[in-house]
């Protein structure tokens, strides 16, 4: 590929020493046609626009700097013209300092670079018969009206070759290359044309010129206003149709016109919205089941025996609990946790177990069916062999190729940016930097934990905790609740702040790593950013689910952090409700913050820009100037949209056992997200450079990893965070003889049997509470569920047999649940093929046609020529061996 580029492009490179030899763009005045997408002649289409400020009118730079910038720009534009592009310059209507350079690619240039880039183009219409799905009548109700947006005709395609031009399906040269393909070809040229040579190193590419401020912007044009169709009959007004039928909020329940989105924005945008729409549709099933499990918990909470015991004044009201911190905390009644125990019954029910198992299977179905859908899109959008044949080397990589090495395969010299030793140094540095920042995130999480431990003492001393108190607020504003909510809010703020820092760090590390192609770059950045975000978002949830309240000792011998802070304890009902609170705050806060950041900020910036432009002039503004005042899309494009959705996918799957309403909230958010992203792209941002994409990249294996981890986390949440296993062990074993006294299996007496007894005389001086004990009671009950022998027993405060039964049951549950779900996942993965039979038939038919049309014609020519040669040889042989006439 590099050799091809050198042969085709590089001979026209090079700075021209003589100013007179430079080619310059044509100049033209604006013709007062605001919707026109053509040069002043009305024939040549504008495929790209470059924007710069006239160097002669700049006052912010030194004269010498302005001269250098002008020289680089003039050389760059001259080399663009040498490469066959046509340029036309027009001065801005609103600001005379700003100049727009319109770029047009003629037919010959498009054909040449389509062959270099291996772009697949139509051979003939698809002639395979397709059967309509049985659900077509239903899906038609939610589709876009075909009379408004006509379905795209299907073609068999092949990589373009100029020598086989007659075999391709060309009805009109002006429409053979659609606007998205034209813009992609022009951007390819813009990214590789040279503008200077320094120390025998060529400097090239529009990205560097943008970074250095020589150009202010470079973008393809929208084809119309989103508010009304174009007045120019040559312009198709696809942007207007996309806004009306796709991005408008009224279409929230409609299916997306994905082929039309792909045609306008390119495959990379199309595959994102296809994936997001598929994910959202699959969430409908998960949301329905999750709501069903939640309603089951609501309906059965009044029959929750252990919660009734907590609220019973004769049971929970008579149970005195030990202080939850040293000295300043006091004794308290179990009955004050009545409200939280009722709420816990909703989430910690049998329905939660069913839902966790269901979600383990759902996530497998989602990933397997998405593979099938992705395979269909790969074929329909001609990206099946994209990575192998078409993707080009990044200009930033090419610019650093100063080392010469021997290619083991071709046995030829090739240029690379670093030696083997240099590559090892880069990998070591990048890996070390990633681990350093992950450790920094963990340090911030530990800081929040220390806050929880220290502030709990303050809330315990400040908030009223009298046993005889009856204030209504005391039911809700307990020290545990206050600590949990404030810590969750602080954790959310820390997450948002650190995200900004980690984003810049990840980009710097990936730039230093210097990946070869754009796909390699995005995959590398994706891995780093997801590692950062995974630790950042999920670490606090993992702490609450699996570490809080697990290593606390007992009242007479508590465990301390850093020798100073007493470790946190869970409520008598466990930490499940606190985990639910944490998830609700982070998921809800993240959705609100992202929408503000992604939608409100661009809208406000564009509003201010339009106001300022309107204040300057009431003149007619051309299409390229209207688009220039929109927001730039950014170098990473949809990276942050994917990241946001995959983080949400993690919340929906990893901790769904504690938050069955998670899929419903995700569904509502995603229905809005699709339209907001579409609205943002269509109305607030410049048109993105259309790009190819074979799939969703590194996000696919990341989601597969999350799916595997989700089974483990949900099994462990049910086993170790919820109270389900201890209740089942009590019900089936310890409520009846020989351990219990009840005649039949029951949950009665569960609370009294699971809260260990502690003698207050065994408190150490360091932890003995200041508040005086009252009455004639000599014991208090341990706050968290722990199963220890009572005081006076020969093994007092050691774990009893109940503890070992429960531990064995928890481990057995985790192992059984994991193996059952993994087995079902394996069966589903095996039964559902990654590529449907219909798609396989289309691929085979296309390969056959490609072979027949593009290669067999060459073979016929060769056979014809070889036949003539063979005839001559035979004639020569005959004349040699024929007997001479006598």
C-alpha positions in Angstrom: 0.0 0.0 0.0 2.8 2.4 0.9 4.5 1.7 -2.4 1.2 2.4 -4.2 0.9 5.7 -2.4 4.5 6.6 -3.3 3.9 5.9 -6.9 0.6 7.7 -7.2 0.9 10.6 -4.8 4.4 11.4 -3.7 5.8 12.4 -7.1 3.7 15.5 -6.9 4.9 16.3 -3.4 7.6 18.8 -2.5 7.8 22.5 -1.7 8.2 24.7 -4.8 11.1 27.2 -4.3 9.8 29.6 -6.9 6.6 31.5 -5.9 5.6 31.9 -9.5 5.4 28.1 -10.0 2.7 27.6 -7.3 -0.8 26.7 -8.4 -3.5 28.8 -6.7 -7.2 28.3 -6.3 -9.7 30.0 -8.6 -11.5 33.0 -7.0 -15.2 33.5 -7.1 -17.7 35.7 -5.4 -20.7 34.3 -3.6 -23.7 34.1 -6.0 -26.4 34.6 -3.4 -27.6 31.0 -3.6 -27.5 29.9 0.1 -28.5 26.3 -0.7 -26.1 25.6 -3.5 -23.5 22.9 -3.0 -21.6 23.7 -6.2 -18.8 25.9 -7.5 -19.8 29.2 -9.1 -20.2 27.4 -12.4 -23.1 25.3 -11.0 -21.6 22.1 -12.3 -18.7 21.0 -10.0 -19.9 19.7 -6.6 -18.2 20.9 -3.4 -16.8 17.7 -1.8 -14.9 19.4 1.0 -14.3 22.9 2.5 -11.1 24.3 4.0 -11.3 27.5 6.1 -8.5 29.9 6.9 -8.0 33.5 8.0 -6.3 35.8 5.5 -2.7 36.1 6.8 -2.4 39.7 5.6 -5.2 40.7 7.9 -4.1 38.8 11.0 -2.8 40.9 13.9 -2.1 38.3 16.5 1.1 36.9 14.9 4.5 38.3 14.0 4.9 39.1 10.3 7.5 36.4 9.8 5.2 33.8 11.3 2.3 35.0 9.1 4.6 34.7 6.1 5.6 31.1 7.0 2.0 30.1 7.5 0.9 31.6 4.2 3.8 29.8 2.4 2.8 26.4 3.9 -0.8 26.9 3.0 0.0 28.0 -0.6 2.3 25.0 -1.1 -0.3 22.7 0.3 -3.0 24.1 -2.0 -0.7 23.9 -4.9 0.0 20.2 -4.2 -3.7 19.5 -3.9 -4.1 20.9 -7.4 -1.1 18.8 -8.6 -3.0 15.8 -7.3 -5.9 16.6 -9.5 -8.3 18.3 -7.1 -9.9 21.5 -8.2 -10.1 24.5 -5.7 -12.2 27.6 -5.6 -11.8 30.3 -3.0 -14.6 32.6 -1.7 -14.4 35.3 0.9 -16.8 35.1 3.9 -20.0 37.1 3.8 -19.9 37.9 7.5 -16.2 38.3 8.2 -13.9 39.4 5.4 -10.8 37.9 7.2 -12.2 34.4 6.7 -11.8 32.6 3.4 -13.4 29.4 2.3 -11.6 27.1 -0.1 -14.0 24.7 -1.8 -12.6 21.4 -3.0 -13.9 19.3 -5.9 -12.7 15.9 -7.0 -13.1 15.2 -10.8 -14.1 11.8 -12.2 -10.5 10.7 -13.0 -9.3 11.5 -9.4 -12.2 9.7 -7.9 -11.6 6.6 -10.0 -7.8 6.6 -9.3 -8.2 6.8 -5.5 -11.2 4.5 -5.4 -8.9 1.8 -6.8 -6.1 2.8 -4.3 -8.4 2.7 -1.4 -10.1 -0.6 -2.5 -13.6 1.0 -2.3 -16.3 -1.5 -3.2 -18.8 -0.2 -5.8 -21.9 -1.8 -7.5 -21.5 -4.5 -10.0 -25.2 -5.3 -10.6 -28.5 -5.3 -8.6 -29.1 -8.1 -6.1 -31.0 -10.8 -7.9 -31.4 -13.2 -5.0 -35.0 -13.8 -4.0 -35.8 -12.9 -0.4 -38.7 -14.1 1.7 -40.4 -11.6 3.9 -40.3 -12.2 7.6 -43.5 -13.3 9.4 -43.1 -10.2 11.6 -42.9 -7.7 8.6 -46.5 -6.7 9.0 -45.8 -5.7 12.6 -42.5 -4.0 12.1 -44.0 -2.0 9.2 -46.1 -0.1 11.7 -42.9 1.3 13.2 -40.9 1.9 10.0 -40.3 5.2 8.3 -42.8 5.8 5.4 -41.2 4.3 2.3 -42.7 7.1 0.2 -40.7 9.7 2.1 -37.4 7.8 2.4 -37.2 5.2 -0.3 -35.4 1.9 0.5 -31.9 1.7 -0.8 -31.5 -0.7 -3.8 -29.3 -3.7 -3.0 -26.3 -4.3 -5.2 -23.6 -6.9 -5.5 -20.3 -5.0 -5.2 -16.5 -5.5 -5.8 -13.4 -3.5 -5.1 -13.2 -0.8 -7.9 -10.7 -1.3 -10.8 -10.3 1.2 -13.5 -9.4 -1.4 -16.1 -12.8 -3.1 -15.5 -14.8 0.1 -15.5 -17.3 -1.3 -18.0 -18.3 -4.1 -15.7 -19.5 -1.8 -12.9 -23.1 -0.6 -12.7 -22.7 3.0 -13.9 -25.9 4.8 -14.9 -24.7 8.3 -14.2 -21.1 9.4 -13.5 -22.3 12.2 -11.2 -24.1 9.7 -8.9 -21.9 6.6 -9.2 -19.8 8.0 -6.3 -22.2 9.2 -3.7 -21.4 12.4 -1.6 -20.2 10.4 1.4 -17.7 8.4 -0.8 -16.5 11.5 -2.6 -15.9 13.3 0.8 -14.0 10.2 2.1 -11.7 10.1 -1.0 -11.0 13.8 -0.8 -10.2 13.6 2.9 -7.8 10.7 2.1 -6.0 13.0 -0.3 -6.0 16.0 2.2 -4.5 13.8 4.9 -1.5 12.8 2.7 -0.5 15.9 0.7 2.7 17.6 1.7 3.1 21.2 2.7 6.8 21.5 3.8 10.1 19.6 4.0 12.3 20.1 7.1 15.6 18.2 7.7 14.6 15.8 4.8 11.4 14.9 6.7 8.2 15.6 4.8 5.4 17.3 6.7 2.0 16.6 5.4 -1.7 16.2 6.2 -4.6 18.5 7.0 -4.6 17.4 10.6 -1.3 19.0 11.3 -2.3 22.2 9.5 -5.4 22.4 11.6 -3.4 21.8 14.8 -0.9 24.6 13.9 -3.7 27.1 13.1 -2.9 27.4 9.4 -6.4 26.3 8.7 -9.3 26.9 11.1 -11.6 24.1 9.9 -12.0 21.3 7.3 -15.3 19.6 6.8 -17.7 18.1 4.2 -21.0 20.0 3.7 -24.5 19.2 4.9 -26.7 19.1 1.8 -29.4 21.4 3.1 -30.8 23.1 6.2 -32.4 20.8 8.7 -35.5 23.1 9.0 -36.6 23.1 5.4 -35.7 21.4 2.1 -33.1 22.9 -0.2 -34.2 25.4 -2.8 -31.7 24.0 -5.3 -33.2 21.1 -7.2 -29.8 19.5 -7.6 -29.5 19.0 -3.8 -31.4 16.0 -2.4 -32.1 17.5 1.1 -31.2 14.3 2.9 -30.3 16.2 6.0 -33.9 17.6 6.2 -35.3 14.2 5.8 -33.1 12.7 8.5 -34.1 15.4 10.9 -37.8 15.1 10.2 -38.0 11.3 10.1 -35.1 10.3 12.4 -33.8 12.9 14.7 -37.1 14.6 15.7 -38.5 13.6 19.1 -41.8 12.6 17.6 -40.0 9.5 16.1 -39.0 8.1 19.5 -41.1 4.9 18.9 -40.1 4.5 15.2 -37.4 2.3 13.8 -34.3 4.0 12.5 -33.7 4.4 8.7 -30.3 2.9 9.1 -29.5 2.6 5.4 -30.3 6.2 4.9 -28.1 7.2 7.9 -25.2 5.1 6.5 -25.6 6.7 3.1 -25.4 10.2 4.6 -22.9 9.8 7.4 -21.0 6.7 6.4 -20.7 3.2 7.9 -19.0 4.2 11.1 -22.0 6.3 12.2 -24.4 3.8 10.8 -23.0 0.9 12.8 -23.1 2.9 16.0 -26.8 3.7 15.6 -27.5 0.1 14.5 -25.9 -1.2 17.6 -27.6 1.3 19.9 -31.0 0.6 18.4 -30.5 -3.2 18.7 -29.3 -2.9 22.3 -32.3 -0.7 23.1 -34.7 -3.2 21.5 -33.2 -6.1 23.5 -33.6 -4.0 26.7 -37.4 -4.1 26.3 -37.5 -7.8 27.3 -35.0 -7.2 30.2 -37.0 -4.2 31.4 -40.3 -6.1 31.3 -38.9 -9.0 33.4 -37.1 -6.6 35.8 -40.3 -4.6 36.4 -42.1 -7.9 37.0 -39.6 -9.0 39.6 -39.8 -5.5 41.2 -43.6 -5.7 41.4 -43.3 -9.2 42.8 -41.1 -7.8 45.6 -43.6 -5.0 46.2 -46.5 -7.4 46.4 -44.8 -9.9 48.8 -43.1 -7.3 51.1 -46.0 -7.4 53.5 -45.5 -11.2 53.9 -41.9 -10.8 54.7 -41.6 -12.5 58.1 -38.2 -11.3 59.1 -39.2 -7.7 58.3 -42.3 -8.1 60.4 -40.2 -9.2 63.3 -37.9 -6.1 62.9 -41.0 -3.9 63.0 -42.8 -5.8 65.8 -42.5 -3.8 69.1 -42.4 -7.0 71.0 -39.5 -8.4 69.0 -37.5 -5.7 67.2 -38.5 -3.2 69.8 -37.0 -5.3 72.6 -33.7 -6.0 70.8 -31.0 -3.6 71.9 -28.2 -3.3 69.3 -24.5 -2.6 70.1 -23.0 0.8 69.1 -21.7 1.0 65.6 -18.7 3.1 66.4 -16.3 3.7 69.3 -17.3 5.8 72.3 -19.5 8.5 70.7 -22.1 6.0 69.4 -24.9 4.8 71.6 -27.1 1.7 72.0 -30.2 1.6 69.8 -33.4 -0.4 69.1 -33.5 -2.7 66.1 -37.0 -1.4 65.3 -35.7 1.9 64.0 -34.5 0.0 60.9 -38.2 -1.0 60.2 -38.6 1.2 57.1 -35.3 0.1 55.5 -36.1 -3.5 56.2 -39.4 -3.1 54.3 -37.6 -1.6 51.3 -35.0 -4.3 51.4 -37.8 -6.9 51.1 -38.6 -5.5 47.7 -35.1 -6.0 46.3 -33.9 -9.0 48.4 -36.6 -11.4 47.3 -36.8 -14.7 45.3 -37.7 -12.6 42.2 -34.2 -11.1 42.3 -32.7 -14.5 42.0 -34.8 -15.4 39.0 -34.0 -12.0 37.4 -30.2 -12.5 38.0 -30.3 -15.9 36.2 -32.5 -14.5 33.4 -30.0 -11.6 32.8 -27.1 -14.0 32.6 -28.9 -15.7 29.7 -30.2 -12.4 28.2 -26.8 -10.9 27.8 -25.7 -14.0 25.9 -28.7 -13.8 23.6 -28.0 -10.1 23.1 -24.4 -10.6 22.1 -25.1 -13.7 19.8 -28.0 -12.0 18.0 -25.9 -8.8 17.6 -23.2 -10.9 15.9 -25.8 -12.1 13.3 -27.1 -8.6 12.8 -23.6 -7.2 12.5 -22.7 -9.9 9.9 -25.8 -8.7 7.8 -24.7 -5.1 8.0 -21.1 -6.0 7.1 -22.3 -7.6 3.9 -25.0 -5.0 3.1 -22.6 -2.1 3.7 -19.6 -3.7 2.0 -17.3 -3.8 5.0 -16.7 -7.6 5.1 -13.1 -7.4 3.9 -12.5 -3.7 4.9 -9.7 -4.2 7.5 -7.7 -6.5 5.3 -8.0 -4.6 2.0 -9.0 -1.0 2.5 -7.9 0.6 5.7 -5.0 3.1 5.3 -2.0 3.9 7.5 -2.5 6.9 9.8 -0.7 10.0 8.5 0.8 10.5 12.0 2.3 7.0 11.7 3.6 7.6 8.2 5.2 10.9 9.3 7.4 9.1 11.9 8.6 6.3 9.6 12.3 7.1 9.7 13.8 3.6 10.5 14.4 1.0 7.8 13.8 -2.7 8.6 13.6 -5.9 6.6 10.1 -7.4 6.2 10.3 -11.1 7.0 7.4 -11.9 4.6 8.4 -9.9 1.5 12.1 -9.8 2.2 12.1 -6.2 1.2 13.0 -3.0 3.1 10.2 -1.0 4.7 10.0 2.1 6.8 8.8 2.0 10.4 8.6 4.7 13.1 10.7 2.8 15.7 13.1 -0.1 16.2 12.3 -3.3 18.1 14.0 -1.8 21.2 12.1 1.5 20.8 8.8 -0.4 20.5 9.5 -2.3 23.8 10.3 1.0 25.5 7.1 2.5 24.3 5.0 -0.5 25.4 6.7 -0.5 28.8 6.1 3.2 29.3 2.5 3.0 28.2 1.7 0.0 30.4 3.4 1.6 33.4 1.4 4.8 32.9 -1.9 2.9 32.6 -1.2 1.0 35.9 -0.1 4.3 37.6 -3.4 6.0 36.8 -5.5 3.0 37.8 -3.7 3.0 41.2 -4.5 6.7 41.4 -8.2 5.9 40.9 -8.0 3.2 43.6 -6.4 5.8 45.9 -9.3 8.1 45.3 -11.7 5.3 46.2 -9.8 4.6 49.4 -10.1 8.4 50.1 -13.9 8.1 49.8 -13.9 5.1 52.1 -11.9 7.0 54.7 -14.4 9.8 54.4 -17.2 7.3 55.1 -15.4 5.9 58.2 -14.7 9.4 59.7 -17.9 11.1 58.9 -19.9 8.2 60.4 -18.5 9.2 63.8 -19.7 12.7 63.2 -23.2 11.7 62.2 -23.5 9.2 65.0 -22.6 11.9 67.5 -24.8 14.6 65.9 -28.0 12.8 64.8 -30.5 11.8 67.5 -30.1 8.1 68.3 -32.1 7.8 71.6 -33.7 4.5 72.1 -37.0 6.0 73.3 -37.2 8.6 70.6 -40.2 8.6 68.2 -39.3 11.4 65.7 -40.5 10.5 62.2 -37.3 11.8 60.7 -35.3 9.3 62.7 -36.7 6.5 60.7 -35.0 7.8 57.5 -32.1 10.0 58.6 -30.0 7.4 60.4 -26.2 7.8 60.5 -25.9 4.9 58.0 -28.2 6.6 55.5 -26.6 10.0 55.9 -23.2 8.5 55.4 -24.2 6.4 52.4 -26.0 9.2 50.5 -23.3 11.8 51.1 -20.5 9.4 50.2 -22.3 8.4 47.0 -22.7 12.0 46.0 -19.0 12.7 46.7 -18.0 9.6 44.8 -20.1 10.7 41.8 -18.4 14.2 41.8 -15.0 12.5 42.1 -15.8 10.2 39.2 -16.9 13.1 37.0 -13.8 15.2 37.8 -11.4 12.3 37.3 -13.0 11.4 33.9 -11.9 14.7 32.5 -8.3 14.1 33.6 -8.2 10.4 32.5 -9.5 11.3 29.1 -6.5 13.6 28.3 -4.1 11.1 29.9 -5.4 8.2 27.8 -5.1 10.2 24.6 -1.5 11.3 25.4 -0.5 7.7 26.1 -2.1 6.4 22.9 -0.5 9.2 20.8 2.9 8.3 22.2 2.2 4.6 21.5 1.7 5.6 17.8 -0.7 2.9 16.4 -0.4 2.1 12.7 -4.1 2.5 11.6 -7.1 4.4 12.8 -8.7 1.1 13.9 -5.6 0.2 15.9 -5.6 3.7 17.4 -9.3 3.5 18.5 -9.0 0.0 19.8 -5.9 0.9 21.9 -7.6 4.1 23.2 -10.8 2.1 23.9 -9.0 -0.4 26.0 -7.2 2.2 28.1 -10.3 4.4 28.6 -12.5 1.5 29.5 -9.9 0.3 32.1 -9.9 3.7 33.6 -13.7 4.1 33.5 -14.2 0.5 34.8 -12.2 1.2 37.9 -13.5 4.7 38.3 -17.2 3.9 38.0 -17.4 0.4 39.5 -14.8 0.4 42.3 -17.2 2.0 44.8 -19.9 -0.5 43.9 -17.5 -3.4 44.2 -16.5 -2.1 47.6 -20.0 -1.9 48.9 -21.0 -5.3 47.4 -18.1 -7.4 48.4 -15.9 -5.7 51.0 -18.0 -3.4 53.3 -19.1 -5.2 56.4 -17.2 -8.4 55.6 -14.1 -7.9 57.7 -15.2 -6.1 60.9 -14.6 -8.5 63.8 -17.1 -8.3 66.6 -18.0 -5.6 69.2 -15.4 -6.6 71.7 -12.7 -6.9 69.0 -13.4 -4.6 66.0 -11.1 -4.3 62.9 -9.5 -0.9 62.3 -8.3 0.8 59.1 -4.9 2.4 59.3 -5.0 1.6 63.0 -7.4 4.5 63.6 -10.7 4.1 61.7 -13.1 1.4 62.7 -14.2 -0.7 59.7 -17.7 -0.1 58.4 -20.6 -2.4 59.3 -23.6 -3.2 57.2 -27.2 -2.7 58.4 -28.9 -5.7 60.0 -30.4 -6.4 56.5 -27.0 -6.3 54.8 -25.5 -3.8 52.3 -27.8 -4.6 49.4 -30.0 -1.5 49.9 -26.9 0.7 50.1 -25.6 -0.8 46.9 -29.0 0.0 45.2 -28.7 3.6 46.5 -25.2 3.9 45.1 -26.2 2.6 41.7 -29.3 4.8 41.5 -27.2 8.0 42.2 -24.4 7.1 39.8 -26.6 5.9 36.9 -29.1 8.7 37.3 -26.5 11.4 37.8 -24.3 10.1 34.9 -27.3 10.2 32.5 -28.2 13.8 33.5 -24.6 15.0 33.4 -23.9 13.4 30.0 -27.0 14.9 28.4 -26.1 18.3 29.7 -22.6 18.0 28.4 -23.4 16.4 25.1 -26.6 18.3 24.1 -27.0 21.5 26.1 -23.5 22.8 25.7 -23.3 22.5 21.9 -26.8 24.0 21.6 -25.9 27.0 23.8 -22.6 27.5 21.8 -24.5 27.5 18.5 -27.2 29.8 19.9 -24.5 32.3 20.9 -22.8 31.9 17.5 -26.0 32.5 15.6 -26.9 35.5 17.7 -23.5 37.1 17.1 -23.7 36.3 13.4 -27.2 37.8 13.1 -25.9 40.9 14.9 -23.2 41.4 12.4 -25.2 41.2 9.2 -28.6 40.4 7.7 -27.0 39.2 4.5 -27.7 35.8 2.8 -25.2 33.3 4.1 -23.9 30.4 1.9 -24.2 26.7 3.0 -20.4 26.4 3.7 -20.5 29.4 6.0 -23.6 28.2 7.9 -21.9 24.8 8.5 -18.6 26.6 9.6 -20.5 28.2 12.5 -21.7 24.7 13.7 -19.7 22.8 16.4 -16.8 20.5 15.3 -17.4 16.9 16.0 -14.0 16.2 17.5 -11.2 13.8 16.5 -12.6 10.8 18.4 -16.1 11.1 16.9 -18.5 8.6 18.5 -15.9 7.2 21.0 -17.5 8.8 24.0 -21.0 7.7 22.9 -19.8 4.1 22.8 -18.1 4.5 26.1 -21.2 5.9 27.8 -23.3 3.1 26.5 -20.9 0.3 27.4 -20.5 1.7 31.0 -24.3 1.7 31.2 -24.2 -1.9 29.9 -21.9 -2.8 32.8 -24.3 -1.3 35.3 -27.2 -3.1 33.8 -25.5 -6.5 33.8 -22.9 -6.5 36.6 -25.1 -5.4 39.5 -28.6 -6.2 38.2 -29.2 -8.5 41.2 -29.4 -5.5 43.5 -31.2 -3.2 41.0 -33.9 -4.9 38.9 -35.1 -1.6 37.7 -31.8 -0.9 36.0 -32.8 -2.2 32.5 -36.0 -0.1 32.6 -34.0 3.1 33.4 -31.5 2.1 30.7 -34.3 1.6 28.2 -35.8 5.0 28.9 -32.4 6.7 28.7 -31.5 4.9 25.4 -34.8 5.8 23.7 -34.0 9.4 24.4 -30.2 8.9 23.7 -30.9 7.7 20.1 -32.9 10.8 19.2 -30.6 13.1 21.1 -27.5 11.8 19.4 -29.3 12.0 16.0 -30.6 15.5 16.8 -27.1 16.6 17.9 -25.4 15.2 14.7 -28.0 16.5 12.4 -28.5 20.0 13.8 -25.7 21.1 16.0 -22.5 19.6 14.5 -20.7 19.9 11.2 -21.1 16.9 9.0 -18.6 14.2 10.0 -16.1 12.9 7.5 -17.7 9.6 6.4 -15.6 6.6 7.5 -15.7 2.9 7.1 -16.1 0.5 10.0 -16.4 -3.2 9.9 -17.9 -3.6 13.4 -18.0 -1.9 16.7 -14.4 -2.6 17.3 -12.9 -3.3 20.7 -16.3 -2.7 22.3 -17.4 -6.2 21.3 -14.8 -8.2 23.3 -15.2 -5.7 26.2 -18.9 -6.5 26.3 -18.2 -10.2 26.1 -15.9 -9.8 29.1 -18.5 -7.9 31.0 -21.0 -10.7 30.2 -18.7 -13.3 31.7 -18.0 -11.2 34.7 -21.7 -10.4 35.3 -22.5 -14.0 36.0 -19.9 -14.1 38.8 -20.8 -10.7 40.3 -24.5 -11.4 40.4 -24.0 -14.8 41.9 -21.7 -13.3 44.6 -24.1 -10.4 45.3 -26.9 -12.9 45.9 -24.6 -15.1 48.0 -22.6 -12.6 50.0 -24.3 -9.2 49.8 -28.0 -10.2 50.1 -29.5 -12.1 53.0 -31.1 -14.8 50.8 -28.8 -17.7 51.5 -28.8 -17.3 55.4 -32.6 -17.1 55.3 -32.8 -20.3 53.2 -30.4 -22.1 55.5 -32.4 -21.1 58.5 -35.7 -22.0 56.8 -34.6 -25.5 55.8 -32.2 -26.5 58.6 -32.2 -24.2 61.7 -35.9 -23.5 62.2 -36.6 -27.2 62.9 -35.0 -29.9 65.2 -32.2 -30.6 66.0 -31.1 -26.9 65.8 -34.5 -25.2 66.1 -37.6 -25.7 68.2 -40.3 -25.1 65.5 -42.4 -28.1 64.4 -42.3 -27.2 60.7 -40.1 -25.1 58.4 -40.7 -21.4 59.1 -39.0 -18.0 59.1 -40.3 -17.2 62.5 -37.5 -16.5 65.0 -35.0 -15.7 62.2 -34.0 -12.3 63.5 -33.4 -13.4 67.1 -31.3 -16.4 66.0 -29.0 -14.5 63.5 -28.0 -11.5 65.6 -25.1 -12.6 67.8 -25.2 -11.7 71.5 -22.4 -9.6 73.2 -21.8 -9.0 76.9 -21.4 -5.2 77.4 -18.9 -5.9 80.2 -16.5 -7.2 77.5 -16.1 -3.8 75.8 -12.5 -2.6 75.8 -11.8 0.9 77.1 -10.9 2.1 73.6 -14.4 1.3 72.3 -16.6 1.5 75.3 -19.5 3.9 74.6 -19.8 7.2 76.7 -23.6 6.9 76.9 -24.7 5.1 80.1 -26.4 1.7 80.0 -29.9 1.6 81.5 -32.1 -1.1 82.8 -31.0 -4.4 84.1 -29.8 -5.8 80.7 -26.2 -7.0 80.4 -26.1 -7.8 76.7 -26.5 -6.2 73.3 -26.9 -7.7 69.8 -24.3 -7.5 67.1 -25.5 -5.1 64.3 -24.6 -7.1 61.2 -25.5 -10.7 60.7 -22.8 -12.8 62.2 -23.1 -16.3 63.7 -21.0 -16.6 66.9 -21.4 -18.5 70.2 -22.9 -16.3 73.0 -21.0 -15.1 76.1 -20.5 -17.8 78.7 -20.0 -20.5 76.0 -16.6 -22.3 76.1 -16.0 -20.9 72.6 -17.6 -17.6 73.2 -17.6 -15.1 70.2 -16.2 -17.7 67.9 -18.1 -18.7 64.8 -20.8 -21.4 65.4 -22.0 -24.2 63.2 -24.7 -22.0 61.6 -21.8 -19.8 60.2 -20.2 -22.8 58.5 -23.5 -24.0 57.1 -24.2 -20.6 55.7 -20.6 -20.3 54.2 -20.9 -23.7 52.6 -24.3 -22.9 51.2 -23.0 -19.6 49.8 -20.0 -21.2 48.0 -22.2 -24.0 46.7 -24.8 -21.5 45.4 -22.1 -19.5 43.5 -20.6 -22.6 41.9 -24.0 -24.1 40.9 -25.4 -20.8 39.6 -22.2 -20.0 37.6 -22.0 -23.5 36.0 -25.7 -23.6 35.1 -25.6 -20.2 33.5 -22.3 -20.8 31.7 -23.6 -24.1 30.4 -26.8 -22.4 29.0 -24.6 -19.6 27.6 -22.5 -22.2 25.8 -25.5 -24.0 24.3 -27.0 -20.7 23.1 -23.7 -19.6 21.6 -23.4 -23.0 19.8 -27.0 -23.1 18.5 -27.1 -19.5 17.2 -24.7 -19.2 14.2 -22.8 -15.9 13.9 -23.8 -15.5 10.2 -27.3 -16.4 9.0 -27.8 -18.7 6.0 -29.3 -15.8 4.0 -26.2 -13.7 4.4 -23.9 -16.6 3.6 -25.8 -17.1 0.3 -25.4 -13.4 -0.6 -21.7 -13.5 0.1 -21.2 -16.6 -2.1 -23.3 -15.0 -4.9 -21.2 -11.8 -4.8 -17.9 -13.7 -4.8 -19.2 -15.8 -7.8 -20.1 -12.6 -9.7 -16.8 -10.9 -8.9 -15.0 -14.0 -10.2 -17.1 -14.1 -13.3 -17.2 -10.5 -14.3 -13.8 -9.3 -13.2 -11.5 -12.3 -13.6 -13.0 -14.6 -16.2 -13.0 -11.9 -18.8 -9.2 -11.6 -18.3 -8.9 -15.4 -18.6 -10.8 -15.3 -21.9 -8.5 -12.7 -23.3 -5.5 -14.7 -22.1 -6.9 -17.9 -23.7 -7.6 -16.1 -26.9 -4.0 -14.8 -27.1 -2.6 -18.1 -26.0 -4.7 -19.8 -28.7 -3.1 -17.7 -31.5 0.4 -18.4 -30.1 -0.4 -22.1 -30.0 -1.6 -22.1 -33.6 1.6 -20.5 -34.7 3.7 -23.0 -32.7 1.7 -25.9 -34.2 2.2 -24.6 -37.7 5.9 -24.2 -37.1 6.1 -27.8 -35.9 4.2 -29.1 -38.8 6.4 -27.4 -41.3 9.5 -28.7 -39.6 8.4 -32.4 -39.6 6.5 -32.5 -42.9 8.4 -34.6 -45.6 9.9 -32.6 -48.3 8.1 -32.9 -51.6 10.0 -35.1 -54.1 
